[in-house]
Amino acid sequence: MAKTNIVDWKTITDFVVDSFVGYGIPRKDAEICADVLLESDKRGIESHGVNRFKPIYLDRIKAGIQNAVTNLEIVKETETTAVIDGHNGMGQVIGHTAMTMAIEKAKKYGMGMVVVRNSCHYGIAGYYTTMATKAGCIGMTGTNARPSVAPTHGVEGMFGTNPFTIGVPTDEAFDFNFDCATSITQNGKVEYYERIGEEVHPGTIIDTNGNAVEGDAGAALRQIRGGTAALTTLGGIGEDLAGYKGYGFALAVEFFSSILQDGAYGKDLDGKDENGNIRPYHLGHWFIAIDTNHFLGEDIARKKAGDICRSMRDSKKAPGAERIYTAGEKEYEIGIARESGVPINESVQKEIIQIRDELGLTQYKFPWED
């Protein structure tokens, strides 16, 4: 396993914000981008945190396939709905704006839905459902992504990892927040495995001959990028463990991410033009907020949701199992455990130093430099 060092939250937050600003992102937007990015690390979701800071955001800005300044356009709006064109700006800024609109519509009319086209990677989907639950709303969101997942009985990457995420307000210290891809694993997790030297988990990737890909994560990632392997849907290869269910959920997310906003889908999200040159990914997102006060009230909803979660955790456990969890609980506990800061692995440490030196942010010195 790769060696890690802890960086306190203020230092890493200030550094990420200053770096985003150094790449041309307005400071207010940079603060939103940093908040989404680092919230992932606070929840223990390393696949979407500082591990992706440089390759997914800064490198794409530098390559000209993502705009540092976000000029989103409201294409159509009604009392309860809106269609946004993100014009390839920062996905976190677009996502934050869209969910804010959905919540405001829900608070006024009971429900709100906002869909987005021409966006970029928006970070962890659970960030946006948390925005909703904090406002006393049930929140849902999803996004399509570059094609790297094969349909059931297929071996070609036809759609993305397509997270289907839902948040429900509870009366506990943490809300219910179910945030996961509709594939068994995701590209970011395989990238993270490569960084820390962990091998591919069996059954999560399939090659063009229909065989499970195992071993070196870096090699598997190159196969996926080269089109000779694909991720598998929830349930895994074939139908024996219901891989078709993950396939169905993935297409539901694809529909919500494209048909209401006339957005790109599937192979058109591979980030390449007809000549093989890189281009913006043109991702689509969707955001739903349901205000509990338009039903029987937030207090009742929170109490009932809490009761349901507690009943799950208090049920009979399997032999050898210490606990039963509900979604959002582990992330909450990781957040407490990480109050002192974020663990940074050696690979990301090098990237951080590279960014610091490139931008001349000499005020920053990190623990691994001692």
Secondary structure, DSSP 8 states (H G I E B T S, - for coil): ---EEEE-HHHHHHHHHHHHHHTT--HHHHHHHHHHHHHHHHTT-GGGTGGGIIIIIIHHHHHTSS-SS---EEEEE-SSEEEEE-TT--HHHHHHHHHHHHHHHHHHHSEEEEEEEEE-----THHHHHHHHHTTEEEEEEE--SS-B--TT--S--B----EEEEE--SSSS-EEE---SBSS-HHHHHHHHHHT--B-TTSEEETTS-B--B-HHHHHHHHHHTSEEE-BTT-SSTTTTHHHHHHHHHHHHHHTTTTTT---GGGGSSB-TTS-B----EEEEEEEEEGGGTT-HHHHHHHHHHHHHHHHTS---TT------TTHHHHHHHHHTTT-EEEEHHHHHHHHHHHHHHT-TT---GGG-
